[in-house]
Amino acid sequence: MGGARYDDVEDSQFPTHIIVSADVFSRYVFRSDVAFDLDIRLEDKMLETVLYKKDHLYEMVT
């Protein structure tokens, strides 16, 4: 049971992407995100960064 008969049933690669935005000189990471989406566009992540950038940082900055 199992073994070679099920090789074509599932993909061995998961549709996961890691997106990180950081400063090169200070090595400060502004945002890191693990996306489990099948289709991911950089434009969507850029828009989310603009919309939600103050969600967690605003309390610490002021």
N, C-alpha and C positions, 0 to 999 in steps of 0.2 A: 504494500500500500504506500501511496505517496511517491516521492522520488521523481524520476524523470517524466512521469506522466503529467505532472502539473507544472512543468517549466513555463508554459505559455499562458498560464492562468493569471498571474499577477506580474506587475512591473517590479523590477528590482530597484528602480529609482523613484523616490517620492517627489512630488511637485512642490518642493520647498525652496524658498529663496531667502537669503539673508541680505538685508540692506543696511548699510552703515554710513552715516555722514559724520565726518570728523575733520578737525583742523590738522593739517600736515605738520605744522611747526610746533604747536603746543601738545599735540596728540590728544586733545580733548575730544571726546565723543559726544556729539550733539544728540544723536538719535541712533538707535539700533532697533531693527524690527525683523521678526521672523514671520514670513508670509507663507501660509499654507494654501495659497490660491493656485488654481490651475493656470490662470492667465493673469499676469501681473504687468502693469505698465508703469514706467517711471513717472509719467505725468500724474498718475493717481497718487503716488507716494509723495510727490512734490506738493500737490494740493493739500494732502492730509497734514504735511509738515507745516504748511502755512496756517491751516485752520486750527490745529491742535497743539501748536508749539508751546503754548503757555499753560497747558493743562497741569503739568507737574512742576515746572520750573518757577512759576511766578511766585509761589509762596517762599521758595528758598532765596530768590534774588532780592526781594524787598526786605 
